[in-house]
């Protein structure tokens, strides 16, 4: 376990555990090194618990994504075709209802996002890992990305559009997070 201390313009000491289990400490500029060391020592028990929790979370997340084998080009192509067959009718239906039409739809093995909308060229890319979700949660992602063609940011207007076109979006988002964390 590595401990990295960064001095910055902040009022108090704080720390977090990063993905690999290292500890990142933020400290006010000018604080004595002994005070930083004491802070770390006082939080030793928290560090152990937080590192364990972080490792468990990442192990569960990795297990979730490994349910869909995408090691070969053939596996990726087959999964993309299966997802396209699911998503295409959803996009057609919701595009017609919303009056927005993406210029291009693509599929990619993304683990950081379920979908991405490029507002400038009106293209949408969906994660192939959507196949791990129930169909109604996939539909939520479709509507979410189409709403971005009407409203690029996640502001009040965007949420009103989601309420209008997919009223169960909050429930779908919760379900997706629960499945993702199992």
N, C-alpha and C positions, 0 to 999 in steps of 0.2 A: 504494500500500500504506500503510495507516494502522497505527500502532502505538499501542495503548491500554495504559496502565499503571494497574493497580489495586493500591492498598495495602491489605493485609489482615493478619489474624493468621496468619502462616505463618512457618516457620523458614527457608525458602530461596526463592530466585528460581526461577520457572518460566515457561514460555511455551507457547502453543499457537496453531495456525493455525485460524481459524474459516472457516465456509463461503464467505464472500465473499473470502477470501484475506488478511484483516487479521490482524495479530499481536496477541494478548492476552497481556500480561505480568502475572504476579502477583508482588508484591514485599512483603517484610516491612515493617510500619509502622516508620518511622524510618530506613530505609536511605537513604544519600545518593543523590541523583539521579545523580551521576557513576558510582556503582557499577552502577546500573540501566543507564545508557547503555553502560558497558563490557561488561556482560553481553550486551546486545543486539548490540553490535558483534562480540564474540567468537563469537556464534552466527549471524552473517550468512549463512554458507554453508548451515547447517542450515535457516535460514528460507527461502532460495531453493529448496532441494530439497523442503522440506515444503509450500511453497506450490504448487509444480508438481504434487506428488503429490495434494494436495487438489483442485486444479483438474481433474486427470485423472480422479479418482474421481467427482467430481460430473458431469463430462461423460459418463462411461460410464453413470452412474446415470440421467441425463436421457435418453440414447439408449435405455436399456432400457425406460423407461416410455413413450417415444414410439412404441414398436412397436405399441401399442394406441391407436388414435385415439379420443379421447373429447372432441372439441371441440364437438359438438352434442348436444342433448337426445336426438335419435334414436339417435346412436351410443351414448350412455350407456345408454339403455333397451334397445337390442339386446344390448349386452354384459352388462347385468344379467340379461336373460332367458337368455342362453347360460350364464352362471355359475350361475344358479338351477337350470337343468336338470342341471348337473353336481353341484352341492352338495346339492340336496334328497334324492336317494337316499342319499348318504353320511351326512347328518344323521339320516335315518330309521333306517338300519342301525345306526350307532354309538349313537344315543340308546337304541334298544331294548337293545343289548348293555350299555350303561353304566347304564341306568335313570335317565337325565336327559333332560328335554325342554325345549328353549328355548321361551319364550312367543312370541317374534317373531324373525324373521330378516330382515335388510335388507342392501342392497348399496350401496356408496358408493365413489367414486374416491379412495381413501386411498393416499398414498404413504409415509406414516410407519409404517404397520402393515398386516399382512396380515389381521388380524381383531381385533375388540374384543368382550369379553364384559361386559355389565352384570349383575353378580351380583345386585343388588337386584331388578331386574325380570325377570331371566333372559332378556334379549334378547341376540342376537348380531348383529354387523354384520361383513360380509366385504368386503374390498377387491376391487373389480372387476378390479384388476390381477393377481389370482390367475390369470386366464386366460393369463398369460404363463408360468406354471409347468407342469411335468408334472403329470398327474392325481394321482399318488401323493404329490406335495408338497402339492397342494391338500388331499388327504385328511388329511395331517399337521396342517394348519392347522385343519381341521374338528374333529379329535379334540382338539387343543390347546384350542380355545375351549370345547368340551363339558367337558373336564376342569376348566375354571375354574368350571363350575357345581357341581362336587364339591369343589374346592379353589381359592379365589380367588387365592392367591399362588403364586409359583414356588418353593415350598419342597420339601423331600425328599418329602413325601407326593404333591405334584403330579407330580414326576418318576417316582415309583413308579407312579402312575396312567398316565402316558404310556408307561412300560415295559410295562404290562399291556395297554393298549388299542391301542397303535401302537408295537411294539418297534423299528421302524426310524426312530423320530423324530429321533434324532441325525444319522443319515445324510441324512434329508430336510432337516433344518435346514441342514446343510453344503451340500447341493446347491442349496438356495434361495439361500444366501449367494453361492455361486459364480456362479449364473446372474445374480443381481442385480448382481454386480460386473463382469460381462463387458462 
